[in-house]
Amino acid sequence: QVQPVESGGGSVQAGGSLKLSCEAPGVIFSGCGMGWYRQPPGKERDEEREEVSTISTSGNINYRDSVRGRFTISQGNARNSLYLQKNRLKIEDTGVYYCAVLVEDSGLQCVPEDWGQGTQVNVSS
């Protein structure tokens, strides 16, 4: 089992930028790829994590509506590195950000399987 490792979180004022990084050495990717998820403040269950952005192994990218145009997901050349450039940050972007390896479930949906430990992002006014 691969556990991704996130970094790059921190505290920033609204309007600022952060870049999150994730390393997942040794991971064997399905077509689903990888993604970034956010656990909002006060939410503790894994099921309460929100999908922020995903990128498939073929390069298909999805963004949550609230971050589209502000966040950019990308991968390193070896694909086992994942990044999230976050610009024009808002207070509601605050939370713990997790990187996850995605796999196909029995319903042929891409779902997160292997989670990192998370990196905290705090956006203040």
Phi, psi and omega per residue, in radians:
Q1 nan 2.319 -3.120
V2 -1.684 2.356 3.014
Q3 -2.006 1.964 3.084
P4 -1.113 2.745 3.124
V5 -2.173 2.064 -3.130
E6 -1.671 2.732 3.031
S7 -2.718 2.929 3.043
G8 1.839 -0.071 3.107
G9 -1.221 3.030 3.121
G10 2.870 -2.934 3.133
S11 -1.889 2.376 -3.079
V12 -2.606 2.665 3.073
Q13 -1.420 2.696 3.095
A14 -0.960 2.390 -3.083
G15 1.669 -0.237 -3.128
G16 -1.439 -3.021 -3.074
S17 -2.314 2.659 2.994
L18 -2.522 2.666 3.014
K19 -2.170 2.098 3.104
L20 -1.620 2.539 3.099
S21 -2.215 2.668 3.119
C22 -2.503 2.310 3.070
E23 -2.042 2.321 3.138
A24 -2.324 1.254 -3.095
P25 -1.149 2.438 3.063
G26 1.399 0.023 -3.096
V27 -1.259 2.494 3.036
I28 -1.853 1.982 -3.008
F29 -1.467 2.462 2.867
S30 -1.534 -3.131 3.099
G31 -1.130 -0.238 -3.068
C32 -1.271 -0.564 3.094
G33 1.501 -2.391 -3.066
M34 -2.440 2.939 -3.137
G35 -2.742 2.913 3.043
W36 -1.938 2.411 -3.133
Y37 -2.301 2.655 3.133
R38 -2.146 2.325 3.013
Q39 -1.817 1.941 -3.086
P40 -1.156 2.766 3.073
P41 -0.996 2.409 3.117
G42 1.508 -0.183 3.099
K43 -1.760 2.251 -3.032
E44 -2.065 -0.374 -3.076
R45 -1.432 2.543 3.120
D46 -0.990 -0.597 -3.097
E47 -1.151 -0.284 -3.114
E48 -1.607 0.095 3.072
R49 -1.313 2.396 -3.123
E50 -1.742 2.398 3.042
E51 -1.228 2.249 3.127
V52 -1.767 -0.860 -3.123
S53 -2.849 2.540 3.082
T54 -2.344 2.705 3.066
I55 -2.405 2.212 -3.126
S56 -1.476 2.970 -3.141
T57 -1.171 -0.358 3.097
S58 -1.567 -0.024 3.076
G59 1.689 0.071 3.083
N60 -1.244 2.293 -3.044
I61 -2.079 2.412 3.038
N62 -2.208 2.510 3.073
Y63 -2.237 2.550 2.955
R64 -1.154 2.486 -3.070
D65 -0.949 -0.671 -3.031
S66 -1.236 -0.246 -3.118
V67 -1.998 -0.161 -3.094
R68 -1.051 2.310 -3.109
G69 1.597 -0.267 3.121
R70 -1.976 -0.579 -3.114
F71 -1.886 2.591 3.082
T72 -2.337 2.154 3.104
I73 -1.671 2.532 3.105
S74 -2.701 2.882 3.111
Q75 -2.172 2.718 3.002
G76 -1.328 2.993 -3.103
N77 -1.046 -0.573 -3.118
A78 -1.515 0.036 3.102
R79 1.161 -0.289 -3.135
N80 -1.559 0.174 2.959
S81 -2.006 2.359 -3.102
L82 -2.255 2.464 -3.103
Y83 -2.285 2.723 3.023
L84 -2.436 1.851 3.055
Q85 -1.476 2.126 -3.056
K86 -2.042 1.973 3.136
N87 -1.982 2.832 3.107
R88 0.850 0.876 -3.071
L89 -1.085 2.547 3.122
K90 -2.058 2.780 3.136
I91 -1.000 -0.645 -3.116
E92 -1.256 -0.066 3.020
D93 -1.419 -0.117 3.141
T94 -1.047 2.461 3.087
G95 2.744 -3.083 3.039
V96 -1.679 2.203 -3.111
Y97 -1.774 2.273 -3.116
Y98 -2.047 2.498 2.987
C99 -1.734 2.494 -3.129
A100 -2.504 2.522 2.972
V101 -1.499 2.314 -3.077
L102 -1.728 2.495 3.075
V103 -2.343 2.847 -3.137
E104 -1.560 2.230 3.130
D105 -1.553 -3.048 -3.064
S106 -1.143 -0.349 3.097
G107 -1.643 0.219 3.130
L108 1.131 0.441 3.055
Q109 -1.749 2.548 3.086
C110 -1.439 2.151 -3.099
V111 -2.309 2.652 3.111
P112 -1.251 2.437 3.120
E113 -2.115 -1.018 -3.091
D114 -1.744 2.022 -3.101
W115 -1.739 2.591 2.937
G116 -1.423 -3.020 -3.118
Q117 -1.518 -0.199 3.101
G118 1.598 2.689 3.056
T119 -2.360 2.311 -3.025
Q120 -1.434 2.333 3.042
V121 -2.138 2.160 3.101
N122 -2.079 2.117 3.113
V123 -1.985 2.148 -3.099
S124 -2.037 2.842 -3.126
S125 -1.435 nan nan
